[in-house]
């Protein structure tokens, strides 16, 4: 003997509770409605099963697609791992000082620079009193300088070599976590320029 019309109506009504929870959690509603209706049809107390199930099961979202910036950074880091690429360790000196434009370099680095971010190397002939300055730049903002003991970088740029820098590690401060205190880089030799 099949279910009575009264039992069918109760089962149809019982499916709404798990379906409402599923809709709130942005899941497929029909499946949860049928699950609740079937459990209610078999035995009224079983309605608790799909209701609790809908409350406790987490939605399985696909992993987020990386942003273009994250893809660019990952590509730069993978390039550095190739054996044919010549690169040398360095870091940004004078990061704690404000730039000439009044930009707080440490905050700027915290907000815009991450591992894999490419940085420009800009030769500055009349700066810092030694004639061999090379500045790290990002979108026109001077972040600091190549350490003085790495004068070969200025000489390489003067000789026409094409160099870029890639940020490898950004350390933030202990007290003020929204400012960088150190940036490790790698200087990458791309190619020879016009002069030899």
N, C-alpha and C positions, 0 to 999 in steps of 0.2 A: 504494500500500500504506500503510495507517494505522500509527499508532504501536503498538509492542508493549505488552503488559501491564506489562512491566518499566519501559518508558519512561513509561507513565502513572503508575505508582506513584512514580517519581522526580519527575515533574512535580508530583504532588499533595503530596509531601513538600517539594519546593522552594518552594512557595508559603507555607510557614509562616514562613520567615525574614523576608521583608518584612512579613508580617501581624503578627508579634510586635513588630517595630519600630514599626509603625503603631499598634498597641494601646498601646505604651508612650508614644507621643507623642499619644495620645488622638485618633486619626483613625479614619475608617471602615475596618474590618478586611477586609471581604469584597472590596472593590475591590483592595486591595493583595495579598490572597491570590491572586486570579485573575490579576493582573498578574504575580506571581512564578511561578505555575504555568504560564502561557502562555509566558513567556520560557524556563523550564526545558524545556518540551516542544519548543520550536523548536530550542534548542541549550543544552546544560548550562552552558557558560560565561556565557550571557546572564543567569543568575540574579544575577550581580553588578549588572546594570543596575537592577532594581527594588529591590535591597537598598540600593545607594548612593542611589537616588532617594528611598527612604523615609527614609533618614538625613538627607539634605540639604534636602529640601523643608520649608519652614516652614508651620505651620498658619495659615490665614487666619481670624482671629477677627473677629467683627463689632465695630465700635467700641463701647466701653463706654457704657452708658446713663448720662447725667449724674445725679448725686444730686439730691434735692430742694433742698439748699443751693446747689449749683452752678446749678440752674435759677433759683432765687430771685435769686441774684447777677447772672446774665445778664439777667434781666428788669429789674432795677434799673438796670443799665448801659445797656440799650437805651432805657429810659424817659428817661434823661438826654440821650440823643441827639435826642429830639424837640424841635422848635423851640418848641412851646407851653409847655414846662416851664421855669420860671424856676429857675436854680441859680447858685450863686456859689462860687468856690474858697475853701478854708480848709485848716486842718491842726490836728492835736491838739497842744496845748501842754502842758507838764509831764508828758510821757509817761515820762520817766526816773524820776520819783519813785514810791515805792510808794503804793498807795491807802490810805485810812483803815482798810480791813479787812485790810491787810497783803498784798494781792495784788501780785505783781510785774507791773506793767502791761505792760512790754515783752515779757515771756514770754507773757502772756495774749494780747496782740495777735498775736504770732507764731503761736500755736496756734489762735486762733479767728477772726481777722479777715483777710479777703482782699478784693480789688477787687470792688465790688458789694454788700458786706455793709452792711445798714442799721444806723445807729446812732441812738440817742435823744439829743435835746438836752433837758437838764434845767436849768431855771432855779434858781439858788442865790442867794438875796437877801443872806444874811449870810456871804459867804465871800470870801476873798482880799482883804478890806479895801476893795473898790471898789464893792460893791453891785451890780455888773453882771455877775456870773459866770454862765456857761453851761457845764455839764459835758457831755462826751460820755460816754454810757453804753451798755453792751452787756450784756444779761441781768442787770441790776442791778449790774454792775461799773463803777465810775467809771474811765475810761481817761485822762482829762485834761480840759483846758478849751479852749474857743474862745479864740483870741488876744484880748488886751485891746483891740487896735486895731479889732477888729470888733464894737464895742459895739452896732452896729445890730441884731445878732442878739438880744441881750437886750431891746432896745427893741421889736423885732418880736414877740417872745414875750409881752412885757408888754401889747402892743396887741391880743393875741388871735390873731395869725397862727399857723397850724399849720406847723411846720418839722420836717424830718428831715434827717439827714446820711447820706451814702453814702460809704463808704471807696472811694477811687479808686486809691491806690497805697500799698503797704507796703514800706518799705526796711528791710532787716535789717543788722545790724552787720557790720563786716569781721572783727573778731576773734571775737566770740561770735555765730555765725550763727543761734543759736536764740532771738534776741531782736530785736524791732523797734526801729529807732532813729528812724523818721519815718513818719507816716501822713498822706497828703494826702487831703482830703475835698472833697465838694461839698455845700453847704447847699441843700436843695430847699424852695421855698415851695409848700406844698400848697394851703392855702385860708385864708380868714378864719375866725376863731373867733367866739365870742359877742360880745366887746367890739369897739368900733370906735374 
